Amino acid sequence: MTPAPSRSGWRAALIGVSRYVDPEFPDIPAALNNVADLARLLTAPTGSALAEHQCDVLTDPEHNAQVGKAVASAAREADDVLLVYFAGHGVVDRRGRLYLALSGTSRDHPEWSSVPFATLRDELIASPARARILILDCCFSGRAFEAMGASSSLIDGQIDIQGTYTIASSARNEPSIAPEGHRHTAFTAALLSTATNTGLTLDQLYQKVDQTLHRDGYPRPQRRTINIAGELRLFTPPALRPVSGGDASTAPIINHPTSSSTDADTLFESGRRFADEGDLIQAENSWRLAASQGHTGAMNNLATLLDTQGKVREAHEWYREAAERGNVDAMGNLAILLHQVKRVSDAELWWRRAAESGNTDAMYNLAIMLDKSRHLDEALTWYRRAAEADHTDAMHNLAIRLRYRGQLSEATTWWQRAGHRQAQRTSEKLRGPVSRKQSR
């Protein structure tokens, strides 16, 4: 196995603010999940290989001194790459200056109770790190929405920092950066989902996050890069592990089977056992870790679990990721979810891909959709293919449709193969679609 270069010179400061005293700032519960899951991914042995002491997580700070200590420490110790991430509210004062809101921030007096962006900027500039990555997942209100707009030079000028790659979420006029009931904010959900495609450069990471947010109808992020190449990789491939020396930005991507795949398989199996025992919290944790290592079965099962919890958008992200990586179960499950939210053409596309890959449930569900849309000839084709693969519900529906067409002998054969002892009556009803399927 080809090892990954060391990241001993990397430091990260992750700040999430979820609770606010000032009623002008709505709480953002997802901010805590943002920093927790980002830290988990950054410190995973098969992720970017940061040791826990290299990644400082600060949640719900009340005073700017707490943020200052975390950022200054990371900035001082980083001699290779510095990452600073902030999730919470942002605010501008009357002069258009940007502040990062803390739990105790007053909306009317941000200059006294929050972190001036200029101060954060100075810490970044002072760091000896050769490269700085700044990620702002901020919610703004009023004039600040406009200030962070693509046409604004006011805030853009404040975040132009030499040797820094900045990604800022643009909240525009939305009241919250976190969809209700979702684990993450919209921007960070896209970031974490994209990060499972480990090995992406910063430019590739940004582009895919932008595509995901645009596709899902969310505000699109902004990027500023000042004297820093976008080829640096924030998340390394799972097939790589750290060794001494080397430049992390030039780590090659290796896709040969390694012990990391075994680790992912072990986590996947642990998740299954926890789920069988009814411990869904531990199942979710295991599948998340396996999914972060690229295990598509874990992605599929995690998505199904999230869907049962009502976290549809995050479930959609994991289903799509697994489906795009070739997991056939996820293709079928993604189609079911898309069909439920009335994205019929997309659902048909994924059912076809799953059906053509041999998924009998997808063949059957595709046939039902075609049946309802009066494409009966093609529906019969897919009913028959699923029935020939021993799909009992497909046999049942195929028999009904064949009888409707007057093909009584074949209809009788399939009716009996479906397990019916009584002769088929004219009042027989078609069976409905099958539900989601977990990977085993």
Sequence and secondary structure as in RCSB ss.txt:
>XXXX:A:sequence
MTPAPSRSGWRAALIGVSRYVDPEFPDIPAALNNVADLARLLTAPTGSALAEHQCDVLTDPEHNAQVGKAVASAA
READDVLLVYFAGHGVVDRRGRLYLALSGTSRDHPEWSSVPFATLRDELIASPARARILILDCCFSGRAFEAMGA
SSSLIDGQIDIQGTYTIASSARNEPSIAPEGHRHTAFTAALLSTATNTGLTLDQLYQKVDQTLHRDGYPRPQRRT
INIAGELRLFTPPALRPVSGGDASTAPIINHPTSSSTDADTLFESGRRFADEGDLIQAENSWRLAASQGHTGAMN
NLATLLDTQGKVREAHEWYREAAERGNVDAMGNLAILLHQVKRVSDAELWWRRAAESGNTDAMYNLAIMLDKSRH
LDEALTWYRRAAEADHTDAMHNLAIRLRYRGQLSEATTWWQRAGHRQAQRTSEKLRGPVSRKQSR
>XXXX:A:secstr
   B   TTEEEEEEE    SSTTS   THHHHHHHHHHHHHHSTTTT   GGGEEEEES  SHHHHHHHHHHHH
HH SSEEEEEEEEEEEE TT  EEE  TT  SS HHHHSEEHHHHHHHHHH   SEEEEEEEEE  THHHHHTST
T SHHHHHT  TTEEEEE   TT S SS TT SS HHHHHHHHHHTSTT BHHHHHHHHHHHHHHTT    EEEE
ES  TT BSS  TT  B SSS GGG     S  HHHHHHHHHHHHHHHHHHTT HHHHHHHHHHHHHTT HHHHH
HHHHHHHHTT HHHHHHHHHHHHHTT HHHHHHHHHHHHHTT HHHHHHHHHHHHHTT HHHHHHHHHHHHHTT 
HHHHHHHHHHHHHTT HHHHHHHHHHHHHTT HHHHHHHHHHTT  S   TT             
